Amino acid sequence: MKDDLHNTIIRHYESCLERHGDTHRGVDWPNAEDAATRYRVMLDLVRPGPAPATLLDFGCGASHLYQYMLDRGIDGLSYAGLDASQAFCDLSRRKYPDNEYLCVDVLAEPDRLGEYDYIVMNGVFTEKRELGYDEMFDYFSRVLRVVFPKARKGIAFNVMSKEVDWERDDLFHVPVTQLTHFLSRELSRHYVVRHDYGLYEYTTYVYREHN
């Protein structure tokens, strides 16, 4: 049985898919241009290397990140997707049957998550819906404790910024100092915080080793 907190978020995204279909609004991004910016920033996690790297799109939704990669001819990455929503997994498999997709709640079944060079988590933690902040931070922390050990090189995720004119109660606005304290204590001291791409959020790269 899936975590109740997880179910709250899954239900929200599935309702967006039902209303808006296979579009940026179907994964609850307000506009396509900003969504593309997020895909670019997520992929900037990947460090150049001599051999192809494996990439897991955690919370892949409708695999729009993969379509972004195809549209821009991004190679050197072997893509796989994961989502806890059966509806999104089924949609992605229909669109890209040659890709590997895993439909799993990693808190309930952590052993089903394999290892990848890089794991990106775009939009997985930007919304908390009706959850309290502490509830959401606990959920966020538990997921990262499961996911980070499965990344051979690094992970990327985004959360909403505190440096905004106003905060929405349904979004997850995280103080940078609270985040970096958690990362340094429990995951890795090798991290990059990016607040340079013009959206009301920031993306963090966490690496296993220094560059």
MDAnalysis code that builds the backbone (N, CA, C; Angstrom):
import MDAnalysis as mda
import numpy as np

u = mda.Universe.empty(633, n_residues=211, atom_resindex=np.repeat(np.arange(211), 3), trajectory=True)
u.add_TopologyAttr("name", ["N", "CA", "C"] * 211)
u.add_TopologyAttr("resid", np.arange(1, 212))
u.add_TopologyAttr("resname", ["MET", "LYS", "ASP", "ASP", "LEU", "HIS", "ASN", "THR", "ILE", "ILE", "ARG", "HIS", "TYR", "GLU", "SER", "CYS", "LEU", "GLU", "ARG", "HIS", "GLY", "ASP", "THR", "HIS", "ARG", "GLY", "VAL", "ASP", "TRP", "PRO", "ASN", "ALA", "GLU", "ASP", "ALA", "ALA", "THR", "ARG", "TYR", "ARG", "VAL", "MET", "LEU", "ASP", "LEU", "VAL", "ARG", "PRO", "GLY", "PRO", "ALA", "PRO", "ALA", "THR", "LEU", "LEU", "ASP", "PHE", "GLY", "CYS", "GLY", "ALA", "SER", "HIS", "LEU", "TYR", "GLN", "TYR", "MET", "LEU", "ASP", "ARG", "GLY", "ILE", "ASP", "GLY", "LEU", "SER", "TYR", "ALA", "GLY", "LEU", "ASP", "ALA", "SER", "GLN", "ALA", "PHE", "CYS", "ASP", "LEU", "SER", "ARG", "ARG", "LYS", "TYR", "PRO", "ASP", "ASN", "GLU", "TYR", "LEU", "CYS", "VAL", "ASP", "VAL", "LEU", "ALA", "GLU", "PRO", "ASP", "ARG", "LEU", "GLY", "GLU", "TYR", "ASP", "TYR", "ILE", "VAL", "MET", "ASN", "GLY", "VAL", "PHE", "THR", "GLU", "LYS", "ARG", "GLU", "LEU", "GLY", "TYR", "ASP", "GLU", "MET", "PHE", "ASP", "TYR", "PHE", "SER", "ARG", "VAL", "LEU", "ARG", "VAL", "VAL", "PHE", "PRO", "LYS", "ALA", "ARG", "LYS", "GLY", "ILE", "ALA", "PHE", "ASN", "VAL", "MET", "SER", "LYS", "GLU", "VAL", "ASP", "TRP", "GLU", "ARG", "ASP", "ASP", "LEU", "PHE", "HIS", "VAL", "PRO", "VAL", "THR", "GLN", "LEU", "THR", "HIS", "PHE", "LEU", "SER", "ARG", "GLU", "LEU", "SER", "ARG", "HIS", "TYR", "VAL", "VAL", "ARG", "HIS", "ASP", "TYR", "GLY", "LEU", "TYR", "GLU", "TYR", "THR", "THR", "TYR", "VAL", "TYR", "ARG", "GLU", "HIS", "ASN"])
u.atoms.positions = np.array([
    [0.862, -1.200, 0.000],
    [0.000, 0.000, 0.000],
    [0.890, 1.238, 0.000],
    [0.604, 2.195, -0.856],
    [1.450, 3.358, -0.965],
    [1.304, 4.273, 0.242],
    [2.382, 4.984, 0.532],
    [2.421, 5.984, 1.575],
    [1.286, 6.989, 1.342],
    [0.522, 7.339, 2.400],
    [-0.600, 8.267, 2.253],
    [-0.148, 9.622, 1.740],
    [1.027, 10.081, 2.204],
    [1.536, 11.365, 1.739],
    [1.807, 11.302, 0.239],
    [2.398, 10.215, -0.181],
    [2.706, 10.025, -1.596],
    [1.419, 10.012, -2.413],
    [0.413, 9.334, -1.908],
    [-0.856, 9.242, -2.619],
    [-1.493, 10.599, -2.843],
    [-1.365, 11.491, -1.877],
    [-1.914, 12.839, -2.016],
    [-1.342, 13.527, -3.242],
    [-0.040, 13.416, -3.417],
    [0.631, 14.072, -4.536],
    [0.315, 13.353, -5.847],
    [0.314, 12.020, -5.822],
    [0.008, 11.247, -7.027],
    [-1.389, 11.579, -7.539],
    [-2.358, 11.637, -6.648],
    [-3.735, 11.938, -7.067],
    [-3.815, 13.301, -7.743],
    [-3.074, 14.259, -7.221],
    [-3.094, 15.593, -7.813],
    [-2.582, 15.556, -9.252],
    [-1.450, 14.907, -9.474],
    [-0.881, 14.880, -10.828],
    [-1.737, 14.059, -11.789],
    [-2.323, 12.988, -11.304],
    [-3.206, 12.219, -12.180],
    [-4.437, 13.023, -12.569],
    [-4.920, 13.874, -11.671],
    [-6.061, 14.724, -12.020],
    [-5.655, 15.761, -13.061],
    [-4.407, 16.254, -12.995],
    [-3.919, 17.179, -14.030],
    [-3.866, 16.484, -15.383],
    [-3.409, 15.231, -15.393],
    [-3.349, 14.466, -16.639],
    [-4.745, 14.262, -17.220],
    [-5.710, 13.960, -16.361],
    [-7.081, 13.749, -16.825],
    [-7.658, 15.018, -17.445],
    [-7.335, 16.168, -16.849],
    [-7.900, 17.429, -17.330],
    [-7.194, 17.956, -18.579],
    [-5.874, 17.828, -18.621],
    [-5.104, 18.522, -19.647],
    [-4.399, 17.588, -20.634],
    [-4.393, 16.301, -20.379],
    [-3.777, 15.358, -21.294],
    [-2.263, 15.446, -21.300],
    [-1.679, 14.944, -22.371],
    [-0.221, 14.830, -22.480],
    [0.378, 16.173, -22.915],
    [0.375, 17.111, -21.991],
    [0.909, 18.457, -22.210],
    [1.674, 18.888, -20.974],
    [2.302, 20.072, -21.042],
    [2.979, 20.585, -19.852],
    [2.003, 20.794, -18.700],
    [0.779, 21.177, -19.023],
    [-0.218, 21.361, -17.959],
    [-0.684, 20.013, -17.398],
    [-0.541, 18.966, -18.178],
    [-0.890, 17.638, -17.683],
    [0.043, 17.130, -16.613],
    [1.238, 17.757, -16.480],
    [2.151, 17.459, -15.368],
    [2.278, 18.678, -14.459],
    [1.332, 19.600, -14.604],
    [1.163, 20.782, -13.748],
    [2.316, 21.778, -13.832],
    [2.917, 21.920, -15.026],
    [3.812, 23.051, -15.279],
    [3.007, 24.125, -15.993],
    [3.052, 25.383, -15.519],
    [2.203, 26.441, -16.085],
    [2.461, 26.751, -17.547],
    [3.728, 26.689, -17.997],
    [3.981, 26.981, -19.406],
    [5.135, 26.135, -19.927],
    [5.125, 25.927, -21.233],
    [6.077, 25.014, -21.866],
    [7.496, 25.563, -21.849],
    [7.653, 26.870, -21.983],
    [8.991, 27.461, -22.014],
    [9.727, 27.229, -20.696],
    [9.053, 27.469, -19.585],
    [9.684, 27.243, -18.285],
    [9.958, 25.763, -18.054],
    [9.066, 24.903, -18.542],
    [9.297, 23.459, -18.418],
    [10.571, 23.066, -19.152],
    [10.786, 23.624, -20.337],
    [12.003, 23.324, -21.096],
    [13.245, 23.813, -20.358],
    [13.142, 24.962, -19.707],
    [14.263, 25.453, -18.897],
    [14.612, 24.451, -17.805],
    [13.602, 23.899, -17.169],
    [13.851, 22.905, -16.112],
    [14.544, 21.664, -16.674],
    [14.143, 21.211, -17.841],
    [14.786, 20.036, -18.431],
    [16.257, 20.317, -18.702],
    [16.550, 21.500, -19.217],
    [17.951, 21.862, -19.479],
    [18.758, 21.871, -18.190],
    [18.208, 22.463, -17.140],
    [18.930, 22.552, -15.867],
    [19.120, 21.167, -15.257],
    [18.118, 20.312, -15.346],
    [18.263, 18.955, -14.826],
    [19.395, 18.214, -15.530],
    [19.472, 18.347, -16.837],
    [20.496, 17.631, -17.595],
    [21.892, 18.197, -17.372],
    [21.972, 19.433, -16.892],
    [23.279, 20.013, -16.561],
    [23.951, 19.297, -15.390],
    [23.206, 18.458, -14.696],
    [23.798, 17.604, -13.655],
    [24.908, 16.733, -14.213],
    [24.735, 16.277, -15.451],
    [25.619, 15.262, -16.034],
    [26.979, 15.870, -16.359],
    [28.021, 15.245, -15.836],
    [29.387, 15.680, -16.114],
    [29.916, 14.950, -17.350],
    [30.674, 15.649, -18.185],
    [31.211, 14.994, -19.386],
    [32.072, 13.785, -19.017],
    [31.945, 12.747, -19.798],
    [32.728, 11.541, -19.555],
    [32.962, 10.786, -20.843],
    [33.887, 9.838, -20.837],
    [34.236, 9.115, -22.065],
    [33.206, 8.090, -22.497],
    [32.415, 7.605, -21.563],
    [31.474, 6.522, -21.886],
    [30.040, 7.005, -21.695],
    [29.063, 6.404, -22.410],
    [27.658, 6.746, -22.183],
    [27.271, 6.524, -20.725],
    [26.413, 7.388, -20.212],
    [25.962, 7.302, -18.821],
    [24.492, 6.892, -18.786],
    [24.089, 6.264, -17.696],
    [22.691, 5.914, -17.506],
    [22.007, 7.012, -16.698],
    [20.792, 7.344, -17.112],
    [20.024, 8.417, -16.481],
    [18.643, 7.901, -16.116],
    [18.255, 8.044, -14.857],
    [16.900, 7.717, -14.425],
    [16.117, 9.005, -14.225],
    [14.998, 9.108, -14.928],
    [14.066, 10.223, -14.777],
    [13.053, 9.804, -13.717],
    [13.323, 10.180, -12.474],
    [12.526, 9.757, -11.320],
    [11.317, 10.689, -11.217],
    [10.117, 10.106, -11.287],
    [8.929, 10.937, -11.411],
    [8.801, 11.408, -12.849],
    [8.925, 10.463, -13.781],
    [9.061, 10.801, -15.204],
    [7.790, 11.369, -15.809],
    [6.628, 11.124, -15.176],
    [5.388, 11.633, -15.740],
    [5.177, 11.105, -17.152],
    [5.000, 12.024, -18.104],
    [4.753, 11.648, -19.495],
    [6.035, 11.606, -20.320],
    [7.182, 11.523, -19.667],
    [8.492, 11.431, -20.328],
    [8.805, 12.641, -21.196],
    [8.386, 13.822, -20.757],
    [8.691, 15.036, -21.514],
    [10.187, 15.349, -21.507],
    [10.890, 14.929, -20.471],
    [12.348, 15.109, -20.469],
    [12.974, 14.300, -21.599],
    [12.504, 13.096, -21.808],
    [13.046, 12.271, -22.892],
    [12.757, 12.908, -24.251],
    [11.540, 13.443, -24.416],
    [11.215, 14.118, -25.670],
    [12.112, 15.332, -25.880],
    [12.414, 16.055, -24.802],
    [13.341, 17.195, -24.867],
    [14.708, 16.718, -25.364],
    [15.175, 15.591, -24.853],
    [16.458, 15.045, -25.281],
    [16.428, 14.673, -26.763],
    [15.345, 14.059, -27.217],
    [15.226, 13.683, -28.622],
    [15.212, 14.923, -29.518],
    [14.443, 15.934, -29.110],
    [14.298, 17.139, -29.923],
    [15.620, 17.874, -30.102],
    [16.498, 17.767, -29.113],
    [17.762, 18.503, -29.149],
    [18.959, 17.615, -29.488],
    [18.688, 16.387, -29.823],
    [19.761, 15.496, -30.227],
    [20.771, 15.217, -29.129],
    [20.299, 15.182, -27.891],
    [21.190, 14.916, -26.754],
    [21.474, 13.421, -26.699],
    [22.747, 13.067, -26.851],
    [23.109, 11.661, -26.784],
    [24.122, 11.443, -25.660],
    [24.635, 10.245, -25.582],
    [25.553, 9.908, -24.497],
    [24.854, 9.580, -23.194],
    [23.526, 9.487, -23.230],
    [22.746, 9.144, -22.042],
    [21.763, 8.033, -22.390],
    [21.727, 7.020, -21.575],
    [20.752, 5.947, -21.706],
    [19.613, 6.231, -20.733],
    [18.428, 6.537, -21.266],
    [17.299, 7.021, -20.477],
    [16.455, 5.871, -19.930],
    [16.020, 6.023, -18.683],
    [15.008, 5.156, -18.080],
    [14.077, 6.040, -17.263],
    [12.840, 5.606, -17.102],
    [11.868, 6.387, -16.354],
    [11.283, 5.605, -15.192],
    [10.897, 6.343, -14.160],
    [10.234, 5.755, -12.993],
    [9.115, 6.685, -12.564],
    [7.979, 6.116, -12.219],
    [6.890, 6.903, -11.649],
    [6.069, 5.999, -10.739],
    [5.517, 6.592, -9.695],
    [4.658, 5.826, -8.794],
    [3.228, 5.742, -9.310],
    [2.919, 6.524, -10.334],
    [1.575, 6.540, -10.909],
    [1.475, 5.545, -12.062],
    [0.555, 4.625, -11.966],
    [0.357, 3.668, -13.045],
    [-0.110, 4.365, -14.322],
    [-0.922, 5.406, -14.177],
    [-1.430, 6.128, -15.351],
    [-0.280, 6.739, -16.146],
    [0.668, 7.359, -15.465],
    [1.793, 7.967, -16.169],
    [2.735, 6.908, -16.734],
    [2.946, 5.836, -15.995],
    [3.796, 4.761, -16.515],
    [3.207, 4.166, -17.787],
    [1.897, 3.931, -17.784],
    [1.247, 3.359, -18.968],
    [1.364, 4.311, -20.152],
    [1.174, 5.604, -19.910],
    [1.287, 6.596, -20.980],
    [2.699, 6.607, -21.561],
    [3.704, 6.634, -20.699],
    [5.086, 6.678, -21.170],
    [5.454, 5.418, -21.944],
    [4.992, 4.278, -21.479],
    [5.300, 3.025, -22.184],
    [4.652, 2.991, -23.564],
    [3.451, 3.555, -23.686],
    [2.805, 3.604, -24.998],
    [3.582, 4.514, -25.942],
    [4.088, 5.624, -25.420],
    [4.806, 6.591, -26.252],
    [6.187, 6.080, -26.662],
    [6.887, 5.459, -25.727],
    [8.284, 5.072, -25.955],
    [8.490, 3.626, -25.502],
    [7.975, 2.669, -26.262],
    [8.004, 1.269, -25.816],
    [9.404, 0.680, -25.690],
    [10.400, 1.308, -26.289],
    [11.755, 0.773, -26.200],
    [12.489, 1.209, -24.933],
    [11.926, 2.174, -24.210],
    [12.562, 2.624, -22.972],
    [12.242, 1.688, -21.814],
    [13.112, 1.705, -20.823],
    [12.848, 0.990, -19.565],
    [12.002, 1.884, -18.665],
    [10.878, 1.359, -18.170],
    [10.042, 2.095, -17.221],
    [9.744, 1.214, -16.019],
    [9.756, 1.839, -14.860],
    [9.480, 1.153, -13.610],
    [8.376, 1.903, -12.883],
    [7.305, 1.208, -12.545],
    [6.210, 1.801, -11.786],
    [6.320, 1.308, -10.348],
    [6.802, 2.164, -9.469],
    [7.074, 1.728, -8.100],
    [7.071, 2.915, -7.142],
    [6.623, 2.678, -5.930],
    [6.778, 3.615, -4.814],
    [8.037, 3.184, -4.070],
    [9.095, 3.956, -4.172],
    [10.380, 3.521, -3.636],
    [10.405, 3.487, -2.108],
    [9.487, 4.192, -1.449],
    [9.434, 4.092, 0.010],
    [8.841, 2.747, 0.437],
    [7.913, 2.239, -0.354],
    [7.302, 0.947, -0.039],
    [8.158, -0.221, -0.505],
    [8.850, -0.042, -1.644],
    [9.645, -1.123, -2.225],
    [11.015, -0.611, -2.666],
    [11.849, -0.198, -1.731],
    [13.143, 0.398, -2.113],
    [14.059, -0.553, -2.867],
    [13.915, -1.852, -2.655],
    [14.807, -2.807, -3.312],
    [14.540, -2.930, -4.813],
    [13.417, -2.418, -5.281],
    [13.115, -2.484, -6.713],
    [13.837, -1.392, -7.508],
    [14.425, -0.446, -6.808],
    [15.140, 0.635, -7.482],
    [16.572, 0.203, -7.749],
    [16.929, 0.125, -9.039],
    [18.282, -0.254, -9.406],
    [19.242, 0.919, -9.341],
    [20.468, 0.702, -9.796],
    [21.487, 1.743, -9.782],
    [21.617, 2.380, -11.167],
    [21.858, 3.686, -11.150],
    [22.058, 4.468, -12.369],
    [23.200, 5.447, -12.110],
    [23.811, 5.939, -13.181],
    [24.861, 6.941, -12.987],
    [24.274, 8.231, -12.418],
    [23.180, 8.674, -13.026],
    [22.543, 9.921, -12.605],
    [21.049, 9.701, -12.415],
    [20.485, 10.387, -11.430],
    [19.044, 10.348, -11.193],
    [18.545, 11.782, -11.078],
    [17.578, 12.157, -11.921],
    [16.995, 13.493, -11.845],
    [15.557, 13.386, -11.356],
    [15.153, 14.375, -10.555],
    [13.847, 14.357, -9.895],
    [13.197, 15.719, -10.117],
    [12.688, 15.920, -11.310],
    [12.154, 17.217, -11.715],
    [10.683, 17.334, -11.330],
    [10.368, 18.272, -10.428],
    [8.988, 18.478, -10.012],
    [8.481, 17.514, -8.966],
    [9.322, 16.623, -8.519],
    [8.894, 15.631, -7.511],
    [8.628, 16.298, -6.161],
    [9.351, 17.383, -5.875],
    [9.257, 18.024, -4.555],
    [8.851, 19.493, -4.615],
    [8.318, 19.950, -5.718],
    [7.947, 21.364, -5.796],
    [6.571, 21.645, -5.190],
    [5.697, 20.649, -5.171],
    [4.351, 20.837, -4.624],
    [4.158, 19.960, -3.391],
    [3.550, 20.543, -2.362],
    [3.211, 19.748, -1.184],
    [1.703, 19.599, -1.008],
    [0.951, 20.314, -1.872],
    [-0.510, 20.272, -1.810],
    [-1.000, 20.627, -0.398],
    [-1.840, 19.774, 0.229],
    [-2.362, 20.123, 1.552],
    [-1.487, 19.626, 2.694],
    [-0.346, 19.028, 2.394],
    [0.547, 18.561, 3.446],
    [1.163, 19.740, 4.187],
    [1.451, 19.543, 5.465],
    [2.184, 20.539, 6.218],
    [3.646, 20.549, 5.795],
    [4.340, 21.660, 6.084],
    [5.743, 21.763, 5.678],
    [6.576, 20.655, 6.289],
    [6.422, 20.400, 7.582],
    [7.236, 19.377, 8.241],
    [6.943, 17.986, 7.678],
    [5.673, 17.723, 7.372],
    [5.315, 16.447, 6.745],
    [6.024, 16.290, 5.409],
    [6.013, 17.361, 4.627],
    [6.624, 17.298, 3.305],
    [8.136, 17.174, 3.408],
    [8.749, 17.878, 4.338],
    [10.206, 17.776, 4.467],
    [10.597, 16.361, 4.909],
    [9.791, 15.756, 5.759],
    [10.065, 14.381, 6.180],
    [9.957, 13.426, 4.986],
    [8.918, 13.599, 4.174],
    [8.745, 12.774, 2.977],
    [9.921, 12.978, 2.017],
    [10.252, 14.224, 1.745],
    [11.385, 14.599, 0.897],
    [12.675, 13.935, 1.386],
    [12.930, 14.010, 2.683],
    [14.148, 13.437, 3.261],
    [14.183, 11.928, 3.104],
    [13.052, 11.276, 3.347],
    [13.013, 9.819, 3.244],
    [13.254, 9.345, 1.816],
    [12.675, 10.054, 0.853],
    [12.886, 9.661, -0.538],
    [14.350, 9.834, -0.928],
    [14.954, 10.959, -0.547],
    [16.352, 11.187, -0.907],
    [17.281, 10.169, -0.248],
    [16.972, 9.744, 0.949],
    [17.807, 8.721, 1.611],
    [17.770, 7.402, 0.854],
    [16.652, 7.110, 0.203],
    [16.547, 5.894, -0.612],
    [17.237, 6.078, -1.958],
    [17.026, 7.236, -2.587],
    [17.456, 7.437, -3.968],
    [18.956, 7.697, -4.091],
    [19.525, 8.521, -3.222],
    [20.917, 8.926, -3.411],
    [21.886, 7.739, -3.452],
    [21.746, 6.728, -2.587],
    [22.667, 5.591, -2.672],
    [22.578, 4.816, -3.990],
    [21.503, 5.018, -4.747],
    [21.331, 4.313, -6.023],
    [21.966, 5.065, -7.194],
    [22.482, 6.262, -6.937],
    [23.123, 7.053, -7.985],
    [24.633, 6.888, -7.869],
    [25.243, 6.357, -8.915],
    [26.692, 6.154, -8.869],
    [27.460, 7.467, -8.923],
    [26.853, 8.489, -9.552],
    [27.569, 9.765, -9.699],
    [26.854, 10.935, -9.030],
    [25.533, 11.071, -9.236],
    [24.862, 12.200, -8.614],
    [23.381, 12.254, -8.902],
    [22.706, 13.133, -8.176],
    [21.270, 13.339, -8.342],
    [20.996, 14.839, -8.498],
    [19.839, 15.151, -9.059],
    [19.364, 16.532, -9.145],
    [17.893, 16.566, -8.747],
    [17.495, 17.625, -8.059],
    [16.086, 17.821, -7.710],
    [15.837, 19.313, -7.561],
    [14.587, 19.723, -7.711],
    [14.228, 21.121, -7.507],
    [13.165, 21.260, -6.426],
    [13.219, 22.387, -5.736],
    [12.218, 22.781, -4.746],
    [11.936, 24.264, -4.959],
    [10.880, 24.762, -4.370],
    [10.554, 26.169, -4.505],
    [11.461, 27.013, -3.609],
    [11.763, 28.203, -4.102],
    [12.651, 29.110, -3.390],
    [11.914, 29.859, -2.273],
    [12.662, 30.285, -1.266],
    [12.156, 31.217, -0.253],
    [12.342, 32.663, -0.702],
    [13.150, 32.879, -1.742],
    [13.434, 34.238, -2.226],
    [12.376, 34.645, -3.246],
    [11.159, 34.822, -2.758],
    [10.026, 35.166, -3.608],
    [9.235, 36.291, -2.952],
    [8.395, 36.959, -3.741],
    [7.567, 38.044, -3.199],
    [6.476, 37.496, -2.292],
    [5.996, 36.309, -2.600],
    [4.993, 35.665, -1.759],
    [5.072, 34.159, -1.977],
    [4.624, 33.405, -0.994],
    [4.674, 31.948, -1.067],
    [3.270, 31.378, -1.190],
    [3.165, 30.318, -1.971],
    [1.899, 29.601, -2.074],
    [1.869, 28.471, -1.057],
    [0.741, 28.329, -0.397],
    [0.621, 27.324, 0.649],
    [0.739, 25.899, 0.114],
    [0.428, 25.700, -1.164],
    [0.452, 24.345, -1.715],
    [1.808, 23.978, -2.311],
    [2.779, 24.903, -2.265],
    [4.103, 24.638, -2.804],
    [5.111, 24.435, -1.684],
    [6.220, 23.809, -2.019],
    [7.237, 23.416, -1.036],
    [8.418, 24.385, -1.137],
    [8.371, 25.443, -0.339],
    [9.420, 26.464, -0.296],
    [10.420, 26.088, 0.800],
    [11.658, 25.799, 0.418],
    [12.642, 25.251, 1.355],
    [13.789, 26.238, 1.562],
    [14.080, 26.601, 2.812],
    [15.246, 27.443, 3.076],
    [16.530, 26.718, 2.667],
    [17.412, 27.426, 1.982],
    [18.647, 26.801, 1.503],
    [19.464, 26.239, 2.655],
    [19.522, 26.969, 3.772],
    [20.353, 26.505, 4.895],
    [19.824, 25.200, 5.488],
    [18.509, 25.033, 5.549],
    [17.951, 23.767, 6.051],
    [18.298, 22.627, 5.093],
    [18.204, 22.912, 3.804],
    [18.520, 21.887, 2.815],
    [19.988, 21.480, 2.885],
    [20.892, 22.449, 2.861],
    [22.320, 22.112, 2.833],
    [22.757, 21.441, 4.135],
    [22.128, 21.786, 5.252],
    [22.435, 21.092, 6.504],
    [22.064, 19.617, 6.396],
    [20.894, 19.350, 5.838],
    [20.463, 17.959, 5.650],
    [21.415, 17.215, 4.705],
    [21.749, 17.841, 3.578],
    [22.624, 17.186, 2.610],
    [23.981, 16.855, 3.218],
    [24.591, 17.828, 3.885],
    [25.928, 17.629, 4.447],
    [25.931, 16.566, 5.529],
    [24.881, 16.521, 6.305],
    [24.818, 15.580, 7.419],
    [24.480, 14.162, 6.963],
    [23.633, 14.040, 5.925],
    [23.091, 12.717, 5.620],
    [23.416, 12.175, 4.228],
    [23.752, 13.027, 3.267],
    [23.995, 12.526, 1.915],
    [25.418, 12.774, 1.443],
    [25.789, 14.030, 1.248],
    [27.103, 14.331, 0.695],
    [27.413, 15.806, 0.906],
    [28.691, 16.116, 1.058],
    [29.114, 17.507, 1.129],
    [29.409, 18.074, -0.266],
    [29.282, 17.257, -1.287],
    [29.579, 17.689, -2.657],
    [28.265, 18.042, -3.355],
    [27.856, 19.275, -3.238],
    [26.590, 19.701, -3.825],
    [26.724, 21.079, -4.461],
    [25.830, 21.353, -5.398],
    [25.742, 22.640, -6.080],
    [24.297, 23.103, -5.989],
    [24.078, 24.338, -5.534],
    [22.737, 24.917, -5.480],
    [22.617, 25.949, -6.602],
    [21.676, 25.739, -7.520],
    [21.495, 26.630, -8.669],
    [20.221, 27.450, -8.521],
    [20.423, 28.761, -8.467],
    [19.295, 29.688, -8.374],
    [19.440, 30.723, -9.479],
    [19.955, 30.291, -10.631],
    [20.417, 31.227, -11.665],
    [19.631, 31.156, -12.965],
    [18.469, 30.486, -12.967],
    [17.795, 30.260, -14.250],
    [16.429, 30.929, -14.341],
    [16.171, 31.888, -13.462],
    [15.056, 32.795, -13.654],
    [13.691, 32.342, -13.184],
    [13.596, 31.190, -12.522],
    [12.308, 30.723, -12.022],
    [12.278, 30.833, -10.495],
    [11.087, 30.730, -9.921],
    [10.929, 30.903, -8.472],
    [11.188, 29.587, -7.734],
    [12.293, 28.997, -8.052],
    [12.686, 27.708, -7.493],
    [14.195, 27.631, -7.543],
    [14.767, 26.582, -7.018],
    [16.191, 26.319, -7.233],
    [16.396, 24.825, -7.382],
    [17.457, 24.485, -8.081],
    [17.803, 23.085, -8.336],
    [19.113, 22.768, -7.649],
    [19.183, 21.613, -7.040],
    [20.378, 21.173, -6.330],
    [20.935, 19.921, -6.979],
    [22.236, 19.935, -7.241],
    [22.956, 18.752, -7.689],
    [23.726, 18.212, -6.493],
    [23.597, 16.928, -6.234],
    [24.336, 16.283, -5.146],
    [25.174, 15.167, -5.759],
    [26.488, 15.275, -5.588],
    [27.415, 14.315, -6.180],
    [28.028, 13.427, -5.106],
    [28.420, 12.247, -5.518],
    [29.076, 11.329, -4.585],
    [30.511, 11.736, -4.337],
    [31.163, 12.328, -5.350],
    [32.552, 12.735, -5.234],
    [32.717, 14.149, -5.785],
    [33.809, 14.824, -5.391],
    [34.057, 16.156, -5.924],
    [34.480, 16.058, -7.377],
    [34.294, 17.141, -8.092],
    [34.603, 17.178, -9.533],
    [36.111, 17.129, -9.765],
])
